[in-house]
Amino acid sequence: MPDTNNKTGQLINPKKSTLDKDLQKLTKLEDATRFTSNNLVTPSLAFLFLAIAGIVAATILGDQPNSFVIVVAAIIGGYMALNIGANDVANNVGPAVGSKALTMFGALVIAAIFECAGALLAGGDVVKTISKGIIDPSLVPNSDIFVWAMMAALLASAIWVNLATYLRAPVSTTHAVVGGVMGAGIASVGLNAVNWVTMSAIAASWIISPILGGLIAAIFLAFIKSFIIYQDDKIKAAQRWLPILIAIMAAAFSAYLMMKGLKKIWRPETNLIIILSGLIFAGIYFTMRPIIAKQCIGLENRNQSLRSLFHFPLICSAALLSFAHGANDVANAVGPLAAILHSVQSGDIAAKVNIPTWVMLIGGIGISLGLFLYGPTLIRMVGNEITKMNPMRAFCVALAAAITVIIASALGLPVSSTHIAVGAVFGVGFFREYYTSASKRRKKYIKKQSQAIATKTAKKIISQKKQRRKLVRRSHFMVIISAWIITVPAAATLSAIIFFILKIISETS
């Protein structure tokens, strides 16, 4: 006899209850399957790319002696390229995404296109076989030892950058490669193989790059706050100063590209770079004045209106930073691979080698694919989680990145674009903390606001603005600084271990 509900007297259908539970289980199973399949898509695409890289290498090399070694090196080079895209590129587009000047998808598309274009069009066609001159190739006993050393350096640096990405720490892939080469060099030849003067300069750049980037970003943010944001007529102030700021950015990026990003296409002299940058500054300034004036028509006198004026310059800066990064950092992925290819095919160790087109394709496509598959995590972290971004702050970060590279290059300092960009983000955040409590201009502006606004809600907001707040997440600061400090020794240690393993395998086979 069917059960009845004691309160209502209605029949209870046990079959219906069981059916509902079964359907719920099926729904949960479908959700779990969909989640698992989405999680499997990313690594599957990454493995597919690595397999294609190996197949391309094998097809091009054919039956050449030791082609298996080059195929393995091509796969490792592709793995490194994926990790560069996942970690390094976040610095170029993270602030623009955090400020909402770019959507995540838009940033991924722009960065992927310009990273690949920079690598293929302007990436150096000749690279040093020993990154940054860290070890003396003449001290390496033979080409076999050199090949294992480069293989170990490439794999170790890729593994370390992969681990840093997993830990959500933006690190310098250049420094990872430096550490890998140093570790393999010490393991294969000894401490005497390392150029310690060069290593000292690289170590100094760990401190100089982020501090210089942070200071320059803070200076520009101070200027924007003083002369635009905390002015009675913000829109009029923007009309006066924004064309100058955009012209400075255009000149800085032009000089940056001429110095660092167009090596394969064009290598102008320093005087020509200065003259052309000045002409570009003047041209952009006089072009942007009427454009900004037109954009300001009808805008309300508030910060939200100012933010809209910075969107287009930020999109341009993200594209230019990505292009320059692709032109420069593709060597981190394909430099050791090109060195291995040359040594295996020729049997000697050259100071510089040409990079074949298929090797450059592995680097360029790998960086773009790594960005799409794994980049969003660090883009969000750099753009949102260190300190809150808006278009004005992101503009200062991008401008600081370009200017710092120019200054460092002029001084002959080996710098990291990652350290510069993240240092600029920290600089913006720490300056905001200082300015919130110490700026007399800001206090005067807020006092005038409080006198003009009488509502309780507005007064509460204004009183909150007067309070000193921590605007930089200290936990992220400590994790990132720690990752920077240990990148070179960690990559070096890992590289030495891998070198000894490879050497044992080669001797026993």
Backbone torsions as a table, in degrees:
resi	resn	phi	psi	omega
1	MET	NA	132.3	-177.3
2	PRO	-65.3	147.7	179.5
3	ASP	-73.9	150.2	176.1
4	THR	-122.3	154.1	176.1
5	ASN	-78.3	125.2	-176.3
6	ASN	-63.6	-30.5	-176.9
7	LYS	-84.7	-40.2	-174.4
8	THR	-104.8	-20.1	-178.1
9	GLY	78.7	3.5	-179.3
10	GLN	-79.4	150.4	179.0
11	LEU	-71.1	141.9	174.7
12	ILE	-103.0	124.5	-178.6
13	ASN	-96.5	102.3	-177.5
14	PRO	-64.3	-30.4	-179.0
15	LYS	-66.1	-40.3	-179.7
16	LYS	-64.6	-41.9	178.9
17	SER	-61.5	-43.8	179.5
18	THR	-65.2	-40.5	179.5
19	LEU	-61.9	-44.2	178.6
20	ASP	-59.0	-43.0	-180.0
21	LYS	-64.5	-40.8	179.1
22	ASP	-64.1	-41.7	178.7
23	LEU	-63.7	-38.7	177.3
24	GLN	-63.2	-39.0	178.6
25	LYS	-64.8	-41.2	178.6
26	LEU	-64.0	-39.9	178.7
27	THR	-62.5	-43.7	178.5
28	LYS	-63.6	-37.7	179.3
29	LEU	-65.4	-41.5	178.3
30	GLU	-63.5	-43.0	178.6
31	ASP	-62.1	-42.6	179.6
32	ALA	-65.0	-40.2	179.0
33	THR	-64.7	-42.2	179.4
34	ARG	-63.9	-42.5	179.1
35	PHE	-62.7	-43.6	-179.7
36	THR	-65.6	-42.0	-178.9
37	SER	-64.7	-38.7	177.2
38	ASN	-64.2	-38.9	178.0
39	ASN	-66.9	-28.5	-178.6
40	LEU	-83.9	-20.3	-177.6
41	VAL	-63.6	-46.0	-175.9
42	THR	-60.9	-56.0	178.2
43	PRO	-63.8	-30.1	178.7
44	SER	-63.6	-43.8	178.0
45	LEU	-65.0	-38.1	178.6
46	ALA	-63.7	-46.2	179.0
47	PHE	-64.5	-36.5	177.8
48	LEU	-62.3	-43.6	178.1
49	PHE	-61.1	-43.9	-180.0
50	LEU	-64.1	-38.3	178.0
51	ALA	-64.8	-42.5	178.7
52	ILE	-63.5	-40.0	178.4
53	ALA	-59.6	-43.7	178.2
54	GLY	-65.4	-41.5	179.9
55	ILE	-65.1	-41.7	178.7
56	VAL	-61.1	-46.1	179.5
57	ALA	-61.0	-44.8	-179.0
58	ALA	-64.8	-38.7	-179.6
59	THR	-66.9	-43.4	-178.1
60	ILE	-69.3	-38.8	-176.4
61	LEU	-78.0	-31.0	-179.8
62	GLY	64.1	-129.5	-176.3
63	ASP	-97.3	25.4	179.6
64	GLN	-64.0	148.2	178.0
65	PRO	-60.3	142.9	178.0
66	ASN	59.5	25.6	179.7
67	SER	-64.0	-27.6	179.3
68	PHE	-59.9	-38.6	179.6
69	VAL	-62.3	-42.2	-178.9
70	ILE	-69.1	-36.9	177.4
71	VAL	-61.2	-45.6	177.5
72	VAL	-62.0	-42.7	178.9
73	ALA	-63.5	-36.9	178.2
74	ALA	-64.6	-39.0	177.7
75	ILE	-65.6	-43.0	179.0
76	ILE	-66.2	-39.3	176.4
77	GLY	-62.2	-39.3	175.1
78	GLY	-64.1	-38.8	177.4
79	TYR	-62.5	-42.3	177.8
80	MET	-64.3	-42.0	179.3
81	ALA	-60.5	-42.1	177.3
82	LEU	-58.6	-41.8	-177.7
83	ASN	-71.4	-33.9	174.9
84	ILE	-62.4	-44.8	178.1
85	GLY	-63.0	-37.8	-178.0
86	ALA	-70.7	-33.2	-172.1
87	ASN	-107.1	-56.0	-169.4
88	ASP	-69.6	-37.2	-171.4
89	VAL	-70.8	-19.5	178.9
90	ALA	-57.1	-30.7	-177.7
91	ASN	-69.1	-27.0	-177.8
92	ASN	-77.1	-36.2	-173.1
93	VAL	-116.3	-11.8	-177.2
94	GLY	-55.7	-51.8	179.6
95	PRO	-60.2	-37.7	179.2
96	ALA	-65.7	-38.0	177.4
97	VAL	-69.8	-43.8	-179.9
98	GLY	-61.6	-32.1	179.7
99	SER	-84.2	-3.7	-179.3
100	LYS	68.7	17.3	171.9
101	ALA	-73.7	-26.1	177.0
102	LEU	-130.8	142.8	169.9
103	THR	-77.0	163.7	178.9
104	MET	-59.4	-45.6	-178.8
105	PHE	-64.5	-43.7	179.0
106	GLY	-60.9	-41.2	178.8
107	ALA	-64.4	-41.4	179.1
108	LEU	-62.6	-42.8	-179.3
109	VAL	-65.4	-49.8	-179.0
110	ILE	-60.5	-47.8	-177.5
111	ALA	-64.7	-42.0	-178.5
112	ALA	-63.3	-44.5	-179.1
113	ILE	-63.6	-48.0	-174.5
114	PHE	-77.9	-29.2	173.2
115	GLU	-62.8	-48.1	-179.2
116	CYS	-65.3	-41.4	178.4
117	ALA	-62.9	-43.0	178.9
118	GLY	-62.3	-41.0	-179.5
119	ALA	-67.1	-44.1	-173.5
120	LEU	-82.7	-36.5	-175.7
121	LEU	-89.2	-38.6	-172.8
122	ALA	-120.0	-2.7	178.1
123	GLY	-63.2	140.4	-177.4
124	GLY	-56.8	133.9	178.4
125	ASP	-83.7	-9.8	176.2
126	VAL	-130.2	130.7	178.2
127	VAL	-128.1	155.6	173.9
128	LYS	-72.0	134.6	-179.1
129	THR	-68.6	-32.1	176.4
130	ILE	-106.2	108.6	-172.2
131	SER	-53.9	125.9	174.3
132	LYS	62.3	16.9	178.6
133	GLY	66.5	34.1	-174.5
134	ILE	-72.2	-40.9	178.2
135	ILE	-125.8	157.1	-178.2
136	ASP	-87.6	114.5	-176.7
137	PRO	-64.3	-22.8	-179.3
138	SER	-68.1	-18.6	179.8
139	LEU	-84.6	-13.5	179.8
140	VAL	-73.0	126.6	-172.0
141	PRO	-57.9	-46.6	-176.8
142	ASN	-154.8	172.9	-175.7
143	SER	-67.4	-31.4	179.0
144	ASP	-62.9	-46.6	177.9
145	ILE	-60.7	-40.4	179.8
146	PHE	-62.5	-43.1	-179.9
147	VAL	-62.0	-45.9	179.6
148	TRP	-64.5	-37.1	179.6
149	ALA	-64.2	-45.2	179.2
150	MET	-66.6	-37.5	177.7
151	MET	-62.8	-45.0	180.0
152	ALA	-64.2	-42.9	-179.7
153	ALA	-62.1	-43.5	-178.4
154	LEU	-66.5	-45.6	-178.8
155	LEU	-67.7	-42.3	-178.4
156	ALA	-63.9	-44.5	-179.8
157	SER	-65.6	-37.5	178.5
158	ALA	-65.1	-42.7	179.7
159	ILE	-64.1	-42.2	-178.8
160	TRP	-65.4	-43.1	178.9
161	VAL	-64.7	-36.6	176.3
162	ASN	-61.1	-45.4	178.9
163	LEU	-63.9	-42.2	179.1
164	ALA	-62.8	-39.3	177.6
165	THR	-63.7	-41.6	178.0
166	TYR	-61.6	-36.7	179.6
167	LEU	-83.7	2.0	178.3
168	ARG	62.2	44.0	178.0
169	ALA	-120.3	114.3	176.8
170	PRO	-71.9	117.2	-178.4
171	VAL	-121.5	168.4	179.6
172	SER	-85.1	116.8	176.8
173	THR	-69.2	-28.8	175.1
174	THR	-61.8	-45.2	179.3
175	HIS	-67.6	-31.4	176.3
176	ALA	-65.0	-43.5	177.7
177	VAL	-65.2	-40.7	177.2
178	VAL	-57.8	-47.2	178.6
179	GLY	-63.0	-41.5	179.8
180	GLY	-62.6	-44.3	179.3
181	VAL	-65.6	-41.5	179.8
182	MET	-62.3	-46.7	-179.6
183	GLY	-62.2	-44.0	179.0
184	ALA	-67.1	-36.7	178.6
185	GLY	-64.9	-43.1	178.1
186	ILE	-64.9	-41.5	-178.7
187	ALA	-66.9	-34.3	-174.9
188	SER	-89.1	-32.8	-174.2
189	VAL	-120.8	-40.8	-177.3
190	GLY	127.1	175.3	-176.9
191	LEU	-62.7	-28.5	-178.1
192	ASN	-67.1	-17.8	-177.9
193	ALA	-72.8	-21.8	-174.4
194	VAL	-83.8	134.2	173.1
195	ASN	-84.1	95.7	-172.5
196	TRP	-71.6	-23.1	175.0
197	VAL	-65.4	-44.9	177.1
198	THR	-63.3	-42.3	179.2
199	MET	-63.7	-34.8	178.2
200	SER	-66.0	-39.2	178.1
201	ALA	-65.5	-39.4	178.5
202	ILE	-66.1	-41.7	178.5
203	ALA	-63.0	-38.7	177.9
204	ALA	-62.8	-33.0	-179.3
205	SER	-66.7	-23.5	177.0
206	TRP	-60.2	-33.4	-178.5
207	ILE	-90.5	-44.5	-174.0
208	ILE	-66.6	-44.7	-174.4
209	SER	-57.5	-56.6	-176.9
210	PRO	-68.6	-34.6	179.9
211	ILE	-67.3	-45.0	179.7
212	LEU	-64.2	-44.4	177.6
213	GLY	-61.4	-42.1	179.7
214	GLY	-65.1	-41.3	-179.5
215	LEU	-65.2	-45.1	-178.7
216	ILE	-65.1	-42.1	177.9
217	ALA	-62.4	-41.2	-180.0
218	ALA	-65.4	-39.5	179.2
219	ILE	-61.7	-45.7	-179.9
220	PHE	-68.5	-36.7	177.7
221	LEU	-66.6	-39.0	176.8
222	ALA	-60.6	-41.3	178.7
223	PHE	-62.9	-46.9	-178.3
224	ILE	-63.8	-42.1	179.4
225	LYS	-64.6	-45.2	-175.1
226	SER	-71.8	-40.2	-171.0
227	PHE	-103.8	-7.9	179.0
228	ILE	-127.3	-59.3	-171.6
229	ILE	-65.5	-48.6	-177.1
230	TYR	-97.0	47.6	172.1
231	GLN	-112.9	150.1	-179.6
232	ASP	-61.5	-42.1	177.4
233	ASP	-110.9	90.3	-176.2
234	LYS	-63.8	-40.2	-174.9
235	ILE	-67.1	-42.2	177.9
236	LYS	-64.2	-39.6	178.5
237	ALA	-64.8	-39.3	178.3
238	ALA	-64.6	-40.1	177.8
239	GLN	-60.4	-34.1	-178.2
240	ARG	-77.4	-44.0	-168.0
241	TRP	-101.4	-27.7	-175.1
242	LEU	-63.3	-40.5	175.8
243	PRO	-58.4	-35.7	178.5
244	ILE	-67.4	-43.9	-179.8
245	LEU	-63.9	-42.3	179.0
246	ILE	-66.3	-38.0	177.9
247	ALA	-65.2	-38.8	175.8
248	ILE	-62.0	-43.6	178.9
249	MET	-62.3	-44.6	-179.2
250	ALA	-62.4	-43.0	179.5
251	ALA	-66.2	-41.3	-179.0
252	ALA	-64.8	-44.7	-179.7
253	PHE	-69.1	-33.4	176.7
254	SER	-63.7	-46.0	178.0
255	ALA	-64.0	-40.5	178.7
256	TYR	-58.8	-47.8	-179.0
257	LEU	-67.6	-39.9	179.3
258	MET	-66.3	-33.9	-178.2
259	MET	-82.7	-39.0	-169.2
260	LYS	-121.1	-26.0	-167.8
261	GLY	-107.2	-3.4	-176.8
262	LEU	-125.5	31.9	-174.6
263	LYS	-59.7	-38.7	-176.5
264	LYS	-74.2	-31.7	-175.8
265	ILE	-89.5	-41.9	-168.6
266	TRP	-158.1	136.8	178.4
267	ARG	-127.8	80.2	-177.5
268	PRO	-74.4	157.8	175.6
269	GLU	-74.1	161.5	-177.1
270	THR	-59.3	-43.9	-179.5
271	ASN	-61.2	-39.8	179.3
272	LEU	-66.7	-38.6	177.7
273	ILE	-60.8	-43.6	-179.7
274	ILE	-63.9	-45.5	-179.2
275	ILE	-63.3	-46.8	-178.7
276	LEU	-65.8	-38.4	178.6
277	SER	-64.0	-39.3	176.9
278	GLY	-64.4	-41.4	177.9
279	LEU	-65.1	-40.0	178.4
280	ILE	-65.1	-40.4	176.8
281	PHE	-57.2	-49.8	-178.5
282	ALA	-63.4	-44.3	-179.1
283	GLY	-62.4	-45.2	-179.6
284	ILE	-67.7	-38.8	-179.6
285	TYR	-60.5	-50.3	-177.6
286	PHE	-72.1	-22.5	175.8
287	THR	-76.6	-39.4	-174.1
288	MET	-79.9	-23.3	-178.1
289	ARG	-56.5	-53.7	179.3
290	PRO	-69.3	-29.8	179.7
291	ILE	-66.8	-47.3	178.9
292	ILE	-64.2	-40.7	178.7
293	ALA	-59.4	-41.0	178.9
294	LYS	-67.8	-40.2	179.4
295	GLN	-65.5	-28.9	-176.5
296	CYS	-79.2	-12.9	-179.2
297	ILE	-63.1	123.8	176.8
298	GLY	83.4	-0.1	180.0
299	LEU	-76.4	141.1	176.1
300	GLU	-74.0	153.2	-177.5
301	ASN	-82.1	71.3	179.9
302	ARG	-150.3	165.9	-174.4
303	ASN	-63.1	-33.6	-179.6
304	GLN	-60.2	-34.9	177.4
305	SER	-68.0	-39.4	178.8
306	LEU	-62.1	-40.3	-176.6
307	ARG	-60.2	-36.6	-178.7
308	SER	-65.3	-26.0	-178.6
309	LEU	-74.3	-18.7	-176.9
310	PHE	-94.9	-5.6	-173.6
311	HIS	-62.8	-51.1	-176.1
312	PHE	-64.0	-44.7	175.7
313	PRO	-58.0	-34.6	179.4
314	LEU	-68.4	-39.6	178.0
315	ILE	-62.8	-43.1	178.4
316	CYS	-63.3	-41.6	-178.5
317	SER	-65.3	-39.2	178.4
318	ALA	-62.2	-41.1	179.3
319	ALA	-66.4	-44.4	-177.9
320	LEU	-68.6	-40.5	176.8
321	LEU	-61.5	-40.8	179.7
322	SER	-65.8	-41.3	179.2
323	PHE	-62.2	-48.6	-179.4
324	ALA	-64.2	-38.3	178.8
325	HIS	-64.7	-43.6	178.8
326	GLY	-62.7	-38.7	-179.7
327	ALA	-67.3	-34.6	-175.1
328	ASN	-91.8	-48.1	-169.2
329	ASP	-87.8	-5.4	175.3
330	VAL	-62.3	-27.2	178.2
331	ALA	-62.7	-26.5	177.7
332	ASN	-63.7	-32.5	-179.8
333	ALA	-87.3	-41.6	-171.0
334	VAL	-104.0	-11.9	178.9
335	GLY	-59.7	-55.8	176.6
336	PRO	-61.6	-35.0	178.0
337	LEU	-63.6	-44.2	177.9
338	ALA	-63.3	-37.1	179.2
339	ALA	-65.7	-42.2	178.0
340	ILE	-63.3	-44.7	179.6
341	LEU	-58.2	-45.8	-179.2
342	HIS	-64.8	-44.6	-176.8
343	SER	-66.6	-40.5	180.0
344	VAL	-66.4	-40.7	-176.2
345	GLN	-78.5	-35.2	-175.2
346	SER	-102.7	-22.5	-179.4
347	GLY	80.9	6.7	177.8
348	ASP	-124.2	175.8	-179.1
349	ILE	-116.9	110.8	-177.6
350	ALA	-99.4	149.8	178.1
351	ALA	-69.8	-34.0	177.6
352	LYS	-136.7	148.0	-179.8
353	VAL	-136.4	153.5	173.4
354	ASN	-78.0	149.3	178.0
355	ILE	-105.1	114.3	176.8
356	PRO	-62.4	156.1	-177.9
357	THR	-60.3	-40.8	-177.3
358	TRP	-66.2	-30.5	176.6
359	VAL	-69.7	-42.7	178.3
360	MET	-64.3	-35.0	177.1
361	LEU	-63.1	-41.7	177.6
362	ILE	-59.0	-43.3	179.5
363	GLY	-66.6	-49.5	-176.3
364	GLY	-66.0	-47.3	-179.6
365	ILE	-68.5	-37.9	180.0
366	GLY	-62.8	-41.5	178.5
367	ILE	-62.7	-45.2	-179.2
368	SER	-65.5	-41.1	179.9
369	LEU	-68.2	-40.4	177.5
370	GLY	-61.5	-36.8	176.8
371	LEU	-62.3	-46.4	-178.7
372	PHE	-65.8	-41.2	-173.7
373	LEU	-79.1	-41.5	-171.0
374	TYR	-124.7	-5.1	-174.6
375	GLY	-69.2	-34.6	-174.0
376	PRO	-54.6	-33.1	-178.1
377	THR	-59.6	-52.0	-178.3
378	LEU	-76.4	-26.4	175.4
379	ILE	-62.0	-44.4	178.1
380	ARG	-63.9	-41.1	-177.6
381	MET	-64.8	-48.3	-179.8
382	VAL	-68.1	-38.1	-175.0
383	GLY	-82.9	-26.7	-172.5
384	ASN	-123.6	-33.6	-163.7
385	GLU	-96.9	-22.5	177.3
386	ILE	-73.1	-52.1	174.2
387	THR	-153.4	156.4	-177.0
388	LYS	-70.6	131.8	-178.3
389	MET	-105.0	146.1	164.2
390	ASN	-134.5	172.5	-174.3
391	PRO	-57.9	-35.4	179.9
392	MET	-66.0	-43.7	-179.9
393	ARG	-68.0	-42.4	179.0
394	ALA	-63.6	-36.4	176.4
395	PHE	-59.7	-43.5	179.7
396	CYS	-64.4	-38.4	178.5
397	VAL	-63.4	-47.7	-179.3
398	ALA	-63.7	-42.6	179.9
399	LEU	-64.7	-41.8	179.2
400	ALA	-63.1	-37.8	-179.7
401	ALA	-61.5	-45.5	-178.7
402	ALA	-68.6	-45.8	-176.6
403	ILE	-66.7	-38.8	-179.3
404	THR	-64.4	-41.3	177.9
405	VAL	-62.0	-40.4	179.6
406	ILE	-63.2	-47.5	-178.9
407	ILE	-63.4	-45.2	-178.6
408	ALA	-64.2	-40.7	179.0
409	SER	-64.6	-39.7	178.1
410	ALA	-64.0	-33.0	179.7
411	LEU	-87.6	-4.5	-180.0
412	GLY	75.2	24.8	-179.1
413	LEU	-92.9	132.7	174.8
414	PRO	-78.8	111.3	-175.0
415	VAL	-115.1	163.6	178.3
416	SER	-111.1	126.6	178.4
417	SER	-63.4	-31.8	177.7
418	THR	-64.5	-49.4	-179.3
419	HIS	-61.9	-38.5	-179.7
420	ILE	-64.6	-51.1	-175.9
421	ALA	-64.9	-46.0	-179.9
422	VAL	-68.8	-37.1	175.0
423	GLY	-61.0	-37.5	177.5
424	ALA	-65.7	-38.9	177.0
425	VAL	-62.2	-45.7	177.0
426	PHE	-62.9	-40.0	179.6
427	GLY	-60.6	-42.1	176.9
428	VAL	-61.9	-45.1	-178.9
429	GLY	-65.0	-46.5	-178.8
430	PHE	-68.9	-34.1	176.3
431	PHE	-65.7	-38.9	177.6
432	ARG	-59.7	-41.0	178.0
433	GLU	-60.7	-45.4	-179.5
434	TYR	-65.7	-46.9	-174.3
435	TYR	-65.2	-33.9	-178.7
436	THR	-59.0	-37.1	-175.4
437	SER	-101.6	-22.6	-169.8
438	ALA	-108.6	-15.3	-173.5
439	SER	-76.4	120.2	176.5
440	LYS	-70.0	-36.6	178.8
441	ARG	-61.1	-42.9	-179.1
442	ARG	-66.2	-42.5	-179.8
443	LYS	-63.5	-40.2	179.1
444	LYS	-65.3	-41.1	-179.6
445	TYR	-64.7	-42.9	-178.7
446	ILE	-68.3	-37.4	177.9
447	LYS	-62.2	-41.1	178.2
448	LYS	-64.6	-38.1	176.7
449	GLN	-62.4	-44.3	-175.9
450	SER	-65.3	-31.3	177.9
451	GLN	-73.7	-29.5	-177.7
452	ALA	-84.7	-22.8	-176.1
453	ILE	-113.0	130.5	-173.8
454	ALA	-109.9	-10.0	-174.7
455	THR	-71.0	151.6	-179.9
456	LYS	-63.5	-40.9	-178.8
457	THR	-62.0	-45.4	-179.4
458	ALA	-63.1	-42.3	179.5
459	LYS	-64.1	-36.8	178.0
460	LYS	-63.9	-42.8	178.8
461	ILE	-62.8	-43.1	-178.6
462	ILE	-65.7	-39.8	178.3
463	SER	-64.5	-34.8	176.4
464	GLN	-66.0	-35.9	178.9
465	LYS	-64.4	-29.4	-178.0
466	LYS	-74.5	-23.2	-177.2
467	GLN	-74.6	145.1	176.8
468	ARG	-79.4	128.5	-179.8
469	ARG	-125.0	152.4	173.4
470	LYS	-84.7	114.0	-173.5
471	LEU	-106.2	4.3	174.9
472	VAL	-123.0	130.6	178.9
473	ARG	-74.2	112.5	-176.6
474	ARG	-64.8	-31.2	-179.1
475	SER	-63.3	-43.5	177.6
476	HIS	-65.3	-38.9	179.9
477	PHE	-58.9	-47.3	-177.5
478	MET	-68.0	-40.4	-179.8
479	VAL	-63.8	-45.5	-177.3
480	ILE	-67.1	-45.5	178.9
481	ILE	-61.0	-41.6	178.6
482	SER	-62.7	-42.8	179.2
483	ALA	-63.4	-39.6	177.5
484	TRP	-61.7	-43.7	-175.8
485	ILE	-64.8	-39.8	-173.2
486	ILE	-94.6	-1.0	-177.0
487	THR	-57.8	-53.4	-177.2
488	VAL	-64.9	-51.4	179.0
489	PRO	-63.3	-35.8	179.8
490	ALA	-66.6	-46.7	178.8
491	ALA	-64.8	-37.4	179.5
492	ALA	-65.3	-45.0	179.7
493	THR	-63.2	-46.5	179.9
494	LEU	-63.0	-40.1	179.7
495	SER	-63.8	-42.4	179.5
496	ALA	-62.1	-41.9	179.4
497	ILE	-63.5	-46.1	-179.9
498	ILE	-63.5	-38.6	179.3
499	PHE	-60.1	-46.4	-179.2
500	PHE	-64.3	-36.5	178.0
501	ILE	-65.7	-46.8	178.6
502	LEU	-61.7	-39.2	-179.8
503	LYS	-65.2	-41.2	178.5
504	ILE	-64.3	-43.2	179.8
505	ILE	-62.0	-43.7	-178.8
506	SER	-67.4	-33.1	-179.4
507	GLU	-76.7	-28.8	-178.6
508	THR	-89.2	-16.6	-177.7
509	SER	-85.9	NA	NA
